[in-house]
């Protein structure tokens, strides 16, 4: 049984998926106690077909790597893909990171170390020791603004709610994911809100955005999705007031 399950939600990443699969297989080959699940969220650009092709080739050369594909029939959002991955995962520790690999996989070890005495660990681009180079200034400002809104509206004390690198003990993930109602880009905030509500021990660790990563291909439409995320913050608070959590 794997000690760590690492989930990669993926949507329409056909142009970048070769690098992702190569990096994931390379990582998994050095970590036999780890399983990696590539969860395709109903891509329409041939991504799951390409993943299957690449895995067939890569795993023949690295049979010790525990990497598999979970292809969902339709697109339902990053949060849904991560929850679907968790339902298939067997590890006592559970982590996820974005499928375009904004963070090098060696940084997963920081989360594992903290999970020895915490229930939830979140990567942060805003802690001392973190690096967030090469990101457009407009996006940095927008991300910082949204994080301040999350702190104010949701009462969250964290320096970075949106970094796509988070880890959980299995029991904590089971309790949190069972109550999730948000599956788009506000998923991260709902996860942290529920983690605090249920009294889980939460830690932040500094992370570095990979030089190879480019936000130019981001799925987020900055203004439109930011307004939707703000709406979601109030919806989460409203749902809590209704006793849905």
C-alpha positions in Angstrom: 0.0 0.0 0.0 1.4 3.4 -0.9 2.2 5.8 1.9 1.6 8.9 -0.3 -0.9 9.5 -3.0 -0.2 12.5 -5.3 -3.0 13.8 -7.5 -2.6 15.9 -10.6 -5.8 17.5 -11.9 -5.5 18.1 -15.7 -7.7 19.8 -18.2 -6.9 20.5 -21.9 -3.1 20.3 -21.4 -2.3 18.6 -24.7 0.5 21.0 -25.6 2.3 20.6 -22.2 1.4 17.1 -21.2 4.6 15.4 -22.4 6.7 17.3 -19.9 4.2 16.6 -17.1 4.1 12.8 -17.7 7.9 12.7 -18.0 8.4 14.5 -14.7 5.7 12.5 -12.9 7.1 9.2 -14.0 10.7 10.3 -13.1 9.5 11.3 -9.7 7.5 8.1 -9.1 10.4 5.8 -10.2 12.5 7.2 -7.3 9.6 6.9 -4.9 8.2 3.3 -4.9 6.1 4.1 -1.8 4.3 6.8 -3.7 1.4 6.5 -6.2 0.6 9.2 -8.7 -2.8 9.7 -10.3 -3.2 11.9 -13.4 -6.9 12.9 -13.3 -8.1 14.2 -16.6 -11.2 16.4 -16.0 -13.0 15.7 -19.3 -10.4 17.3 -21.6 -11.6 17.9 -25.2 -8.2 18.3 -26.9 -7.0 14.8 -26.8 -5.1 15.0 -23.6 -6.2 11.7 -22.0 -5.3 9.8 -25.2 -1.9 11.3 -25.2 -1.4 10.6 -21.5 -2.3 6.9 -22.1 0.3 6.8 -25.0 3.0 8.4 -22.9 2.4 6.1 -19.9 2.5 3.0 -22.0 5.9 4.1 -23.3 7.3 5.5 -20.0 6.2 2.7 -17.7 7.8 0.1 -20.0 11.1 1.8 -19.3 10.4 2.5 -15.6 8.1 -0.3 -14.4 8.7 0.6 -10.7 6.8 3.9 -11.2 3.3 3.7 -9.8 1.5 6.1 -12.2 -1.9 5.8 -13.6 -4.6 7.8 -15.5 -8.1 8.4 -14.3 -10.1 9.9 -17.2 -13.4 11.6 -16.2 -16.2 11.6 -18.8 -16.9 15.3 -18.6 -15.4 18.5 -17.3 -16.6 19.4 -13.8 -13.8 21.5 -12.3 -10.5 21.2 -10.6 -12.1 20.5 -7.2 -14.2 17.7 -8.6 -11.1 16.1 -10.3 -9.2 16.2 -7.0 -12.0 14.7 -5.1 -12.4 12.0 -7.7 -8.7 11.3 -7.4 -8.9 11.0 -3.6 -11.7 8.5 -4.0 -9.3 6.3 -6.0 -6.2 7.0 -3.8 -4.8 4.5 -1.3 -2.1 6.5 0.5 -2.3 7.5 4.2 -1.0 10.9 3.1 -2.7 12.7 0.2 -1.3 15.7 -1.8 -2.3 17.5 -4.9 -0.6 19.9 -7.3 -1.6 21.5 -10.6 -1.2 19.3 -13.7 1.0 21.8 -15.5 3.6 21.4 -12.6 4.1 25.0 -11.4 6.0 23.5 -8.5 8.9 21.1 -8.8 8.0 17.7 -7.4 10.9 17.6 -4.9 8.9 20.3 -2.9 6.3 17.6 -2.0 8.8 16.4 0.6 8.2 19.7 2.5 4.6 18.8 2.8 5.3 15.3 3.9 7.6 16.4 6.6 5.0 18.8 8.1 2.2 16.2 7.8 4.1 14.3 10.5 2.5 16.6 13.1 -0.2 18.5 11.1 -3.4 17.4 9.4 -3.3 19.9 6.5 -0.3 21.6 4.9 -0.5 24.3 2.3 2.2 25.7 0.0 2.6 29.4 0.2 4.3 31.8 -2.3 4.2 34.6 0.2 6.2 33.2 3.1 9.9 34.0 3.7 12.0 31.6 1.6 9.3 31.3 -1.2 10.0 32.5 -4.7 7.4 33.6 -7.2 9.5 34.8 -10.2 8.3 35.4 -13.7 4.7 36.0 -12.8 3.1 39.0 -14.4 2.7 42.0 -12.1 -1.0 42.2 -12.9 -1.6 38.7 -11.8 0.4 39.1 -8.6 -1.7 42.1 -7.7 -5.0 40.2 -8.5 -3.9 37.2 -6.5 -2.9 39.3 -3.5 -6.2 41.1 -3.7 -8.2 37.9 -3.8 -6.2 36.5 -0.9 -7.0 39.6 1.2 -10.7 39.1 0.4 -10.4 35.5 1.5 -8.9 36.6 4.7 -11.6 39.2 5.3 -14.7 37.4 4.1 -13.7 33.9 5.3 -11.7 34.7 8.4 -8.7 32.8 7.0 -5.3 33.8 8.4 -3.2 32.2 5.6 -0.7 34.1 3.5 -1.6 32.3 0.3 -4.9 30.4 -0.2 -4.5 29.6 -3.9 -1.1 28.0 -4.3 -1.8 24.7 -6.1 0.2 22.5 -3.7 -1.6 21.1 -0.6 -1.3 18.0 1.5 -3.5 16.1 3.9 -3.6 13.3 6.3 -6.2 10.8 5.0 -8.7 11.2 7.8 -8.7 15.0 7.4 -9.1 14.8 3.6 -12.0 12.4 4.0 -13.9 14.7 6.4 -13.2 17.8 4.3 -13.9 16.4 0.8 -17.1 14.8 1.9 -18.6 18.3 2.5 -17.2 20.1 -0.6 -19.7 22.1 -2.6 -17.4 24.2 -4.7 -15.5 22.6 -7.6 -14.0 25.5 -9.6 -11.1 27.8 -8.7 -12.6 28.7 -5.3 -12.2 25.0 -4.3 -8.9 25.8 -2.4 -10.6 28.4 -0.2 -13.5 26.1 0.7 -11.0 23.4 1.6 -9.2 25.7 4.0 -12.4 27.1 5.4 -13.6 23.6 6.2 -10.2 22.5 7.6 -10.4 25.4 10.1 -14.0 24.8 10.9 -13.4 21.2 11.8 -10.3 22.0 13.9 -7.6 20.4 11.9 -4.0 21.4 12.5 -2.9 23.5 9.5 0.7 24.5 8.5 2.1 26.7 5.7 5.4 26.0 4.0 7.2 28.2 1.5 7.2 27.0 -2.1 8.9 28.1 -5.3 7.2 28.5 -8.7 9.2 26.6 -11.3 11.1 28.6 -13.9 9.6 26.3 -16.6 6.1 27.2 -15.6 4.2 29.9 -17.5 1.0 31.6 -16.4 0.4 32.6 -20.0 -1.5 29.3 -20.5 -3.5 29.6 -17.3 -7.2 28.6 -17.5 -8.1 31.6 -15.3 -9.7 34.5 -17.0 -8.5 37.1 -14.6 -11.4 39.6 -14.2 -14.3 37.2 -14.9 -13.1 34.4 -12.7 -12.0 36.8 -9.9 -15.6 38.1 -9.7 -16.9 34.6 -9.7 -14.5 33.6 -6.9 -15.6 36.6 -4.9 -19.2 35.4 -5.3 -18.2 32.0 -4.2 -16.7 33.3 -1.0 -20.1 34.7 0.1 -21.8 31.5 -1.1 -19.5 29.4 1.2 -20.3 31.6 4.2 -24.0 31.4 3.3 -23.9 27.6 3.0 -22.3 27.4 6.4 -24.9 29.6 7.9 -27.6 27.3 6.5 -25.9 24.4 8.3 -24.8 22.6 5.1 -21.3 21.9 6.5 
